[in-house]
Amino acid sequence: MELSDQLKNLFPEHEVPEETPEEKSDIWLQDDPLECRFEKRKGKVNTIIAGYTGATEDFKILAKDIKTTLGVGGSFKNDQIIIQGDYRQRIMEILKEKGFKVKRVGG
């Protein structure tokens, strides 16, 4: 017997509300491609995403989503997303899934 069945037996008059799917944040998709490049800063490898022309808050939401998806650290400074490590390929795939055009800059 599953937990939900046990709860129905204990509380027969309780009605369970239907689950609604989570709404994805509406991030503005631009026509120009985002730049995804590789940089070394203070001897550490970083992936930089720049070129977003939408609202700053949307870009911060995108930065948080990328960091949690990859499970890495990073920050948002000067209208750029800075991700710790070389994740250019995976970041480009994530952005393409979200509907962005991405341009790889550099090697």
MMTF fields as JSON, N, C-alpha, C and O atoms, coordinates in Angstrom:
{
  "mmtfVersion": "1.0.0",
  "mmtfProducer": "UNKNOWN",
  "numBonds": 427,
  "numAtoms": 428,
  "numGroups": 107,
  "numChains": 1,
  "numModels": 1,
  "chainsPerModel": [1],
  "groupsPerChain": [107],
  "chainIdList": ["A"],
  "bondAtomList": [4, 2, 8, 6, 12, 10, 16, 14, 20, 18, 24, 22, 28, 26, 32, 30, 36, 34, 40, 38, 44, 42, 48, 46, 52, 50, 56, 54, 60, 58, 64, 62, 68, 66, 72, 70, 76, 74, 80, 78, 84, 82, 88, 86, 92, 90, 96, 94, 100, 98, 104, 102, 108, 106, 112, 110, 116, 114, 120, 118, 124, 122, 128, 126, 132, 130, 136, 134, 140, 138, 144, 142, 148, 146, 152, 150, 156, 154, 160, 158, 164, 162, 168, 166, 172, 170, 176, 174, 180, 178, 184, 182, 188, 186, 192, 190, 196, 194, 200, 198, 204, 202, 208, 206, 212, 210, 216, 214, 220, 218, 224, 222, 228, 226, 232, 230, 236, 234, 240, 238, 244, 242, 248, 246, 252, 250, 256, 254, 260, 258, 264, 262, 268, 266, 272, 270, 276, 274, 280, 278, 284, 282, 288, 286, 292, 290, 296, 294, 300, 298, 304, 302, 308, 306, 312, 310, 316, 314, 320, 318, 324, 322, 328, 326, 332, 330, 336, 334, 340, 338, 344, 342, 348, 346, 352, 350, 356, 354, 360, 358, 364, 362, 368, 366, 372, 370, 376, 374, 380, 378, 384, 382, 388, 386, 392, 390, 396, 394, 400, 398, 404, 402, 408, 406, 412, 410, 416, 414, 420, 418, 424, 422],
  "bondOrderList": [1, 1, 1, 1, 1, 1, 1, 1, 1, 1, 1, 1, 1, 1, 1, 1, 1, 1, 1, 1, 1, 1, 1, 1, 1, 1, 1, 1, 1, 1, 1, 1, 1, 1, 1, 1, 1, 1, 1, 1, 1, 1, 1, 1, 1, 1, 1, 1, 1, 1, 1, 1, 1, 1, 1, 1, 1, 1, 1, 1, 1, 1, 1, 1, 1, 1, 1, 1, 1, 1, 1, 1, 1, 1, 1, 1, 1, 1, 1, 1, 1, 1, 1, 1, 1, 1, 1, 1, 1, 1, 1, 1, 1, 1, 1, 1, 1, 1, 1, 1, 1, 1, 1, 1, 1, 1],
  "groupList": [{"groupName": "MET", "atomNameList": ["N", "CA", "C", "O"], "elementList": ["N", "C", "C", "O"], "formalChargeList": [0, 0, 0, 0], "bondAtomList": [1, 0, 2, 1, 3, 2], "bondOrderList": [1, 1, 2], "singleLetterCode": "M", "chemCompType": "L-PEPTIDE LINKING"}, {"groupName": "GLU", "atomNameList": ["N", "CA", "C", "O"], "elementList": ["N", "C", "C", "O"], "formalChargeList": [0, 0, 0, 0], "bondAtomList": [1, 0, 2, 1, 3, 2], "bondOrderList": [1, 1, 2], "singleLetterCode": "E", "chemCompType": "L-PEPTIDE LINKING"}, {"groupName": "LEU", "atomNameList": ["N", "CA", "C", "O"], "elementList": ["N", "C", "C", "O"], "formalChargeList": [0, 0, 0, 0], "bondAtomList": [1, 0, 2, 1, 3, 2], "bondOrderList": [1, 1, 2], "singleLetterCode": "L", "chemCompType": "L-PEPTIDE LINKING"}, {"groupName": "SER", "atomNameList": ["N", "CA", "C", "O"], "elementList": ["N", "C", "C", "O"], "formalChargeList": [0, 0, 0, 0], "bondAtomList": [1, 0, 2, 1, 3, 2], "bondOrderList": [1, 1, 2], "singleLetterCode": "S", "chemCompType": "L-PEPTIDE LINKING"}, {"groupName": "ASP", "atomNameList": ["N", "CA", "C", "O"], "elementList": ["N", "C", "C", "O"], "formalChargeList": [0, 0, 0, 0], "bondAtomList": [1, 0, 2, 1, 3, 2], "bondOrderList": [1, 1, 2], "singleLetterCode": "D", "chemCompType": "L-PEPTIDE LINKING"}, {"groupName": "GLN", "atomNameList": ["N", "CA", "C", "O"], "elementList": ["N", "C", "C", "O"], "formalChargeList": [0, 0, 0, 0], "bondAtomList": [1, 0, 2, 1, 3, 2], "bondOrderList": [1, 1, 2], "singleLetterCode": "Q", "chemCompType": "L-PEPTIDE LINKING"}, {"groupName": "LYS", "atomNameList": ["N", "CA", "C", "O"], "elementList": ["N", "C", "C", "O"], "formalChargeList": [0, 0, 0, 0], "bondAtomList": [1, 0, 2, 1, 3, 2], "bondOrderList": [1, 1, 2], "singleLetterCode": "K", "chemCompType": "L-PEPTIDE LINKING"}, {"groupName": "ASN", "atomNameList": ["N", "CA", "C", "O"], "elementList": ["N", "C", "C", "O"], "formalChargeList": [0, 0, 0, 0], "bondAtomList": [1, 0, 2, 1, 3, 2], "bondOrderList": [1, 1, 2], "singleLetterCode": "N", "chemCompType": "L-PEPTIDE LINKING"}, {"groupName": "PHE", "atomNameList": ["N", "CA", "C", "O"], "elementList": ["N", "C", "C", "O"], "formalChargeList": [0, 0, 0, 0], "bondAtomList": [1, 0, 2, 1, 3, 2], "bondOrderList": [1, 1, 2], "singleLetterCode": "F", "chemCompType": "L-PEPTIDE LINKING"}, {"groupName": "PRO", "atomNameList": ["N", "CA", "C", "O"], "elementList": ["N", "C", "C", "O"], "formalChargeList": [0, 0, 0, 0], "bondAtomList": [1, 0, 2, 1, 3, 2], "bondOrderList": [1, 1, 2], "singleLetterCode": "P", "chemCompType": "L-PEPTIDE LINKING"}, {"groupName": "HIS", "atomNameList": ["N", "CA", "C", "O"], "elementList": ["N", "C", "C", "O"], "formalChargeList": [0, 0, 0, 0], "bondAtomList": [1, 0, 2, 1, 3, 2], "bondOrderList": [1, 1, 2], "singleLetterCode": "H", "chemCompType": "L-PEPTIDE LINKING"}, {"groupName": "VAL", "atomNameList": ["N", "CA", "C", "O"], "elementList": ["N", "C", "C", "O"], "formalChargeList": [0, 0, 0, 0], "bondAtomList": [1, 0, 2, 1, 3, 2], "bondOrderList": [1, 1, 2], "singleLetterCode": "V", "chemCompType": "L-PEPTIDE LINKING"}, {"groupName": "THR", "atomNameList": ["N", "CA", "C", "O"], "elementList": ["N", "C", "C", "O"], "formalChargeList": [0, 0, 0, 0], "bondAtomList": [1, 0, 2, 1, 3, 2], "bondOrderList": [1, 1, 2], "singleLetterCode": "T", "chemCompType": "L-PEPTIDE LINKING"}, {"groupName": "ILE", "atomNameList": ["N", "CA", "C", "O"], "elementList": ["N", "C", "C", "O"], "formalChargeList": [0, 0, 0, 0], "bondAtomList": [1, 0, 2, 1, 3, 2], "bondOrderList": [1, 1, 2], "singleLetterCode": "I", "chemCompType": "L-PEPTIDE LINKING"}, {"groupName": "TRP", "atomNameList": ["N", "CA", "C", "O"], "elementList": ["N", "C", "C", "O"], "formalChargeList": [0, 0, 0, 0], "bondAtomList": [1, 0, 2, 1, 3, 2], "bondOrderList": [1, 1, 2], "singleLetterCode": "W", "chemCompType": "L-PEPTIDE LINKING"}, {"groupName": "CYS", "atomNameList": ["N", "CA", "C", "O"], "elementList": ["N", "C", "C", "O"], "formalChargeList": [0, 0, 0, 0], "bondAtomList": [1, 0, 2, 1, 3, 2], "bondOrderList": [1, 1, 2], "singleLetterCode": "C", "chemCompType": "L-PEPTIDE LINKING"}, {"groupName": "ARG", "atomNameList": ["N", "CA", "C", "O"], "elementList": ["N", "C", "C", "O"], "formalChargeList": [0, 0, 0, 0], "bondAtomList": [1, 0, 2, 1, 3, 2], "bondOrderList": [1, 1, 2], "singleLetterCode": "R", "chemCompType": "L-PEPTIDE LINKING"}, {"groupName": "GLY", "atomNameList": ["N", "CA", "C", "O"], "elementList": ["N", "C", "C", "O"], "formalChargeList": [0, 0, 0, 0], "bondAtomList": [1, 0, 2, 1, 3, 2], "bondOrderList": [1, 1, 2], "singleLetterCode": "G", "chemCompType": "PEPTIDE LINKING"}, {"groupName": "ALA", "atomNameList": ["N", "CA", "C", "O"], "elementList": ["N", "C", "C", "O"], "formalChargeList": [0, 0, 0, 0], "bondAtomList": [1, 0, 2, 1, 3, 2], "bondOrderList": [1, 1, 2], "singleLetterCode": "A", "chemCompType": "L-PEPTIDE LINKING"}, {"groupName": "TYR", "atomNameList": ["N", "CA", "C", "O"], "elementList": ["N", "C", "C", "O"], "formalChargeList": [0, 0, 0, 0], "bondAtomList": [1, 0, 2, 1, 3, 2], "bondOrderList": [1, 1, 2], "singleLetterCode": "Y", "chemCompType": "L-PEPTIDE LINKING"}],
  "groupTypeList": [0, 1, 2, 3, 4, 5, 2, 6, 7, 2, 8, 9, 1, 10, 1, 11, 9, 1, 1, 12, 9, 1, 1, 6, 3, 4, 13, 14, 2, 5, 4, 4, 9, 2, 1, 15, 16, 8, 1, 6, 16, 6, 17, 6, 11, 7, 12, 13, 13, 18, 17, 19, 12, 17, 18, 12, 1, 4, 8, 6, 13, 2, 18, 6, 4, 13, 6, 12, 12, 2, 17, 11, 17, 17, 3, 8, 6, 7, 4, 5, 13, 13, 13, 5, 17, 4, 19, 16, 5, 16, 13, 0, 1, 13, 2, 6, 1, 6, 17, 8, 6, 11, 6, 16, 11, 17, 17],
  "groupIdList": [1, 2, 3, 4, 5, 6, 7, 8, 9, 10, 11, 12, 13, 14, 15, 16, 17, 18, 19, 20, 21, 22, 23, 24, 25, 26, 27, 28, 29, 30, 31, 32, 33, 34, 35, 36, 37, 38, 39, 40, 41, 42, 43, 44, 45, 46, 47, 48, 49, 50, 51, 52, 53, 54, 55, 56, 57, 58, 59, 60, 61, 62, 63, 64, 65, 66, 67, 68, 69, 70, 71, 72, 73, 74, 75, 76, 77, 78, 79, 80, 81, 82, 83, 84, 85, 86, 87, 88, 89, 90, 91, 92, 93, 94, 95, 96, 97, 98, 99, 100, 101, 102, 103, 104, 105, 106, 107],
  "secStructList": [7, 7, 2, 2, 2, 2, 2, 2, 2, 2, 7, 6, 6, 7, 7, 7, 7, 7, 7, 7, 7, 7, 7, 7, 7, 7, 7, 7, 7, 7, 1, 1, 7, 3, 3, 3, 3, 3, 3, 3, 3, 6, 6, 3, 3, 3, 3, 3, 3, 3, 7, 7, 7, 1, 7, 2, 2, 2, 2, 2, 2, 2, 2, 2, 2, 2, 2, 2, 2, 2, 6, 7, 7, 3, 3, 3, 3, 6, 6, 3, 3, 3, 3, 3, 1, 7, 7, 2, 2, 2, 2, 2, 2, 2, 2, 2, 2, 2, 6, 7, 7, 3, 3, 3, 3, 7, 7],
  "xCoordList": [0.852, 0.0, 0.9, 1.829, 0.612, 1.41, 1.016, -0.036, 1.867, 1.646, 0.369, -0.369, 0.104, -1.103, -2.37, -3.365, -2.323, -3.478, -3.685, -4.82, -2.606, -2.698, -3.281, -4.09, -2.855, -3.388, -4.871, -5.622, -5.297, -6.723, -7.542, -8.668, -6.993, -7.697, -7.796, -8.812, -6.742, -6.751, -7.627, -8.295, -7.624, -8.375, -9.268, -8.93, -10.404, -11.244, -11.889, -12.163, -12.144, -12.824, -11.865, -12.299, -10.576, -9.599, -9.461, -9.295, -9.533, -9.379, -7.996, -7.56, -7.328, -5.993, -6.125, -6.735, -5.554, -5.639, -4.799, -3.778, -5.254, -4.531, -3.216, -3.141, -2.181, -0.877, -0.83, -1.237, -0.331, -0.162, 1.319, 2.156, 1.656, 3.076, 3.677, 3.022, 4.935, 5.61, 5.775, 6.104, 5.54, 5.701, 7.163, 7.809, 7.678, 9.052, 9.079, 8.136, 10.201, 10.31, 10.358, 10.988, 9.693, 9.645, 10.849, 10.812, 11.901, 13.105, 13.026, 12.703, 13.321, 13.252, 14.333, 15.51, 13.941, 14.881, 15.218, 14.332, 16.484, 16.91, 17.267, 17.452, 17.363, 17.709, 19.219, 19.661, 20.008, 21.463, 21.968, 21.4, 23.024, 23.538, 24.289, 24.897, 24.236, 25.036, 26.453, 26.651, 27.434, 28.823, 29.238, 29.039, 29.811, 30.294, 31.792, 32.214, 32.607, 34.047, 34.77, 34.201, 36.016, 36.866, 37.923, 38.522, 38.163, 39.174, 39.88, 39.323, 41.115, 41.838, 41.953, 42.406, 41.542, 41.63, 42.316, 41.845, 43.42, 44.21, 44.587, 44.584, 44.912, 45.331, 44.203, 44.462, 42.964, 41.806, 41.058, 41.042, 40.448, 39.705, 38.266, 37.639, 37.741, 36.365, 35.695, 36.347, 34.38, 33.57, 32.737, 32.04, 32.802, 32.111, 30.983, 31.184, 29.79, 28.643, 28.273, 27.992, 28.274, 28.006, 27.127, 26.886, 26.653, 25.903, 24.397, 23.68, 23.882, 22.431, 21.909, 22.451, 20.867, 20.346, 19.025, 18.435, 18.55, 17.289, 17.486, 18.492, 16.524, 16.564, 17.642, 17.907, 18.249, 19.295, 18.761, 19.455, 17.547, 16.958, 16.789, 16.997, 16.413, 16.28, 17.636, 17.727, 18.69, 20.031, 20.51, 21.209, 20.136, 20.489, 19.767, 20.343, 18.512, 17.758, 18.415, 18.535, 18.841, 19.523, 20.841, 21.192, 21.57, 22.838, 22.6, 23.335, 21.593, 21.292, 20.891, 21.29, 20.108, 19.664, 20.849, 20.913, 21.775, 22.954, 23.808, 24.273, 24.014, 24.859, 24.26, 24.982, 22.949, 22.332, 22.291, 22.44, 22.093, 22.073, 23.443, 23.534, 24.498, 25.846, 26.404, 27.32, 25.871, 26.375, 27.734, 28.596, 27.923, 29.205, 28.983, 27.852, 30.068, 30.002, 30.109, 30.469, 29.794, 29.883, 29.299, 28.867, 29.285, 28.738, 28.198, 28.346, 27.571, 27.036, 27.629, 27.319, 28.484, 29.119, 29.203, 29.45, 29.0, 29.176, 28.449, 29.018, 27.205, 26.374, 27.022, 26.88, 27.724, 28.326, 28.062, 28.026, 27.877, 27.788, 29.164, 29.689, 29.745, 31.063, 30.878, 30.457, 31.193, 31.061, 32.461, 33.333, 32.679, 33.982, 34.186, 33.406, 35.231, 35.543, 35.238, 34.568, 35.74, 35.521, 34.305, 34.428, 33.14, 31.885, 31.235, 30.009, 32.048, 31.493, 30.497, 29.401, 30.873, 30.007, 28.683, 27.622, 28.744, 27.514, 26.636, 25.41, 27.257, 26.492, 25.808, 24.653, 26.521, 25.924, 24.731, 23.732, 24.81, 23.68, 22.493, 21.353, 22.754, 21.679, 20.985, 19.756, 21.777, 21.205, 20.41, 19.375, 20.881, 20.148, 18.828, 17.836, 18.8, 17.547, 16.538, 15.332, 17.039, 16.156, 15.717, 14.844, 16.309, 15.887, 16.815, 16.492, 17.957, 18.913, 19.798, 20.031, 20.287, 21.336, 22.652, 22.784, 23.622, 24.884, 26.039, 26.043, 27.014, 28.19, 29.413, 29.624, 30.214, 31.43, 32.533, 32.828, 33.144, 34.182, 35.507, 35.589, 36.533, 37.843, 37.955, 37.071, 39.076, 39.41, 38.371, 38.542],
  "yCoordList": [-1.174, 0.0, 1.24, 1.349, 2.147, 3.349, 4.363, 4.251, 5.335, 6.363, 7.155, 7.494, 7.452, 8.222, 7.434, 8.008, 6.112, 5.28, 5.247, 5.269, 5.194, 5.188, 6.505, 6.522, 7.612, 8.908, 9.035, 9.642, 8.46, 8.488, 7.697, 8.081, 6.597, 5.812, 6.565, 6.483, 7.303, 8.054, 9.304, 9.652, 9.977, 11.222, 11.107, 11.652, 10.408, 10.173, 11.441, 11.503, 12.465, 13.658, 14.681, 15.672, 14.443, 15.382, 15.18, 14.057, 16.285, 16.221, 16.738, 17.786, 16.001, 16.378, 17.251, 16.838, 18.466, 19.321, 18.741, 18.09, 18.994, 18.502, 19.255, 20.459, 18.519, 19.134, 19.914, 19.422, 21.121, 21.93, 21.932, 22.043, 21.814, 21.828, 23.19, 24.221, 23.177, 24.435, 25.238, 24.705, 26.525, 27.389, 27.765, 28.135, 27.668, 28.085, 29.6, 30.246, 30.152, 31.599, 32.067, 31.441, 33.157, 33.696, 34.607, 35.794, 34.038, 34.803, 35.286, 34.524, 36.547, 37.145, 36.556, 36.576, 36.027, 35.458, 36.512, 37.093, 36.746, 37.778, 37.182, 35.971, 38.049, 37.599, 37.407, 36.487, 38.274, 38.18, 37.012, 36.729, 36.338, 35.21, 35.668, 36.739, 34.836, 35.063, 34.592, 33.639, 35.249, 34.857, 33.959, 34.304, 32.82, 31.891, 31.736, 31.176, 32.227, 32.179, 31.659, 31.587, 31.305, 30.702, 31.724, 32.363, 31.888, 32.831, 32.256, 31.448, 32.679, 32.353, 33.639, 34.666, 33.569, 34.712, 34.248, 33.331, 34.881, 34.531, 33.055, 32.403, 32.532, 31.153, 30.139, 28.945, 30.574, 29.67, 29.766, 30.814, 28.666, 28.589, 29.032, 28.592, 29.901, 30.387, 30.358, 30.492, 30.179, 30.298, 31.56, 31.732, 32.437, 33.724, 33.716, 33.339, 34.133, 34.278, 35.759, 36.339, 36.357, 37.789, 38.043, 37.153, 39.284, 39.696, 39.654, 39.735, 39.529, 39.495, 40.916, 41.767, 41.19, 42.554, 42.74, 43.819, 41.715, 41.806, 42.414, 43.072, 42.187, 42.727, 42.019, 40.831, 42.76, 42.211, 41.089, 40.095, 41.225, 40.197, 38.879, 37.81, 38.945, 37.732, 37.037, 35.81, 37.845, 37.29, 36.647, 35.634, 37.232, 36.652, 35.32, 34.376, 35.247, 33.988, 32.928, 31.772, 33.317, 32.398, 31.922, 30.748, 32.837, 32.475, 31.45, 30.468, 31.671, 30.743, 29.377, 28.344, 29.374, 28.121, 27.326, 26.108, 28.002, 27.321, 26.764, 25.626, 27.556, 27.091, 25.88, 24.947, 25.889, 24.748, 23.518, 22.397, 23.702, 22.575, 21.896, 20.668, 22.695, 22.149, 21.767, 20.949, 22.34, 22.059, 22.694, 22.101, 23.891, 24.579, 25.979, 26.457, 26.614, 27.977, 28.967, 28.622, 30.192, 31.247, 32.525, 32.579, 33.554, 34.832, 35.6, 35.19, 36.724, 37.617, 38.989, 39.62, 39.458, 40.769, 41.456, 40.81, 42.749, 43.572, 43.0, 42.932, 42.595, 42.029, 40.801, 40.576, 40.018, 38.774, 37.694, 37.967, 36.467, 35.324, 34.673, 34.327, 34.506, 33.896, 32.555, 32.504, 31.467, 30.116, 29.563, 29.666, 28.977, 28.413, 27.099, 26.161, 27.035, 25.826, 25.998, 26.948, 25.065, 25.106, 24.245, 23.032, 24.868, 24.18, 24.734, 24.744, 25.194, 25.842, 24.96, 25.407, 23.714, 22.837, 22.571, 22.642, 22.265, 21.968, 23.206, 23.11, 24.368, 25.612, 25.939, 26.365, 25.74, 26.001, 25.09, 25.529, 23.834, 22.917, 23.366, 23.329, 23.793, 24.259, 25.479, 25.559, 26.428, 27.646, 27.354, 27.977, 26.417, 26.06, 25.388, 25.593, 24.576, 23.957, 25.007, 24.829, 26.108, 27.184, 28.085, 28.932, 27.916, 28.694, 29.825, 30.607, 29.936, 30.996, 30.575, 29.387, 31.567, 31.338, 31.586, 32.557, 30.714, 30.818, 30.808, 30.042, 31.675, 31.748, 31.483, 32.149, 30.511, 30.172, 31.117, 31.22, 31.81, 32.778, 32.216, 31.733, 32.275, 31.757, 30.285, 29.689, 29.68, 28.288, 27.362, 26.155],
  "zCoordList": [0.0, 0.0, 0.0, 0.8, -0.89, -1.01, 0.055, 0.685, 0.239, 1.237, 0.949, 1.874, -0.314, -0.658, -0.311, 0.13, -0.515, -0.154, 1.363, 1.839, 2.102, 3.56, 4.07, 4.998, 3.447, 3.857, 3.539, 4.302, 2.407, 2.058, 3.069, 3.384, 3.585, 4.603, 5.916, 6.607, 6.268, 7.523, 7.451, 8.425, 6.306, 6.129, 4.898, 3.847, 5.005, 3.817, 3.263, 2.065, 4.103, 3.598, 2.994, 2.406, 3.135, 2.581, 1.074, 0.597, 0.334, -1.113, -1.49, -1.014, -2.337, -2.777, -4.018, -5.005, -3.978, -5.17, -6.296, -6.07, -7.507, -8.667, -8.795, -8.547, -9.187, -9.34, -10.65, -11.703, -10.558, -11.759, -12.103, -11.207, -13.36, -13.727, -13.436, -13.589, -13.012, -12.723, -14.001, -15.06, -13.87, -15.025, -15.151, -14.171, -16.36, -16.584, -16.644, -17.099, -16.166, -16.19, -17.64, -18.492, -17.893, -19.241, -19.45, -19.123, -19.993, -20.273, -21.704, -22.615, -21.889, -23.211, -24.093, -23.732, -25.255, -26.214, -27.255, -27.881, -27.428, -28.361, -29.707, -29.835, -30.717, -32.06, -32.217, -32.905, -31.577, -31.671, -30.814, -29.759, -31.261, -30.474, -29.226, -29.208, -28.183, -26.987, -27.273, -28.026, -26.681, -26.854, -25.707, -24.542, -26.023, -25.016, -25.233, -26.246, -24.292, -24.491, -23.25, -22.161, -23.442, -22.444, -22.042, -22.907, -20.738, -20.259, -19.065, -18.321, -18.886, -17.663, -16.852, -17.356, -15.606, -14.699, -13.425, -12.752, -13.104, -11.922, -11.93, -10.887, -13.106, -13.234, -13.243, -13.386, -13.095, -13.07, -14.397, -15.042, -14.788, -16.04, -15.79, -14.827, -16.654, -16.552, -17.917, -18.953, -17.894, -19.101, -18.958, -17.958, -19.937, -19.89, -20.908, -22.063, -20.477, -21.377, -21.384, -20.335, -22.552, -22.668, -23.882, -24.697, -23.983, -25.162, -25.0, -25.998, -23.768, -23.566, -23.557, -22.852, -24.326, -24.433, -23.701, -23.765, -23.009, -22.276, -20.89, -20.625, -20.026, -18.666, -17.847, -18.036, -16.946, -16.089, -15.219, -15.003, -14.718, -13.862, -14.613, -14.039, -15.889, -16.701, -16.863, -16.821, -17.048, -17.22, -15.912, -15.94, -14.771, -13.469, -13.261, -12.721, -13.688, -13.583, -14.455, -14.048, -15.651, -16.549, -15.937, -16.048, -15.29, -14.646, -13.542, -13.437, -12.732, -11.637, -12.187, -11.648, -13.25, -13.853, -14.406, -14.233, -15.061, -15.616, -14.482, -14.554, -13.442, -12.332, -11.625, -11.272, -11.418, -10.74, -11.64, -11.153, -12.934, -13.862, -13.921, -13.92, -13.972, -14.053, -12.689, -12.606, -11.63, -10.287, -10.044, -9.394, -10.562, -10.416, -9.85, -9.761, -9.474, -8.972, -10.104, -11.23, -9.787, -10.781, -10.231, -9.08, -11.055, -10.618, -11.818, -12.969, -11.508, -12.53, -12.268, -11.257, -13.177, -13.02, -14.372, -15.391, -14.379, -15.577, -16.795, -17.884, -16.613, -17.677, -18.319, -19.521, -17.524, -17.982, -16.942, -15.742, -17.413, -16.517, -16.521, -17.579, -15.341, -15.209, -14.509, -13.353, -15.213, -14.684, -14.436, -15.299, -13.26, -12.926, -13.667, -13.506, -14.475, -15.229, -16.707, -17.114, -17.501, -18.952, -19.286, -19.462, -19.374, -19.668, -20.928, -21.042, -21.872, -23.062, -23.802, -24.142, -24.053, -24.838, -24.132, -24.751, -22.837, -22.098, -21.943, -22.005, -21.742, -21.618, -22.94, -22.959, -24.041, -25.354, -25.595, -26.166, -25.175, -25.321, -24.476, -24.938, -23.234, -22.345, -22.948, -22.959, -23.449, -24.02, -25.288, -25.527, -26.099, -27.319, -26.983, -27.682, -25.907, -25.47, -25.03, -25.201, -24.458, -24.007, -25.15, -24.965, -26.334, -27.492, -27.872, -28.767, -27.219, -27.54, -28.699, -28.923, -29.434, -30.418, -29.699, -28.954, -29.92, -29.212, -30.215, -31.178, -29.964, -30.824, -29.959, -28.945, -30.364, -29.626, -30.074, -31.265, -29.11, -29.41, -28.91, -27.781, -29.733, -29.345, -29.627, -30.242, -29.162, -29.415, -29.086, -29.258]
}
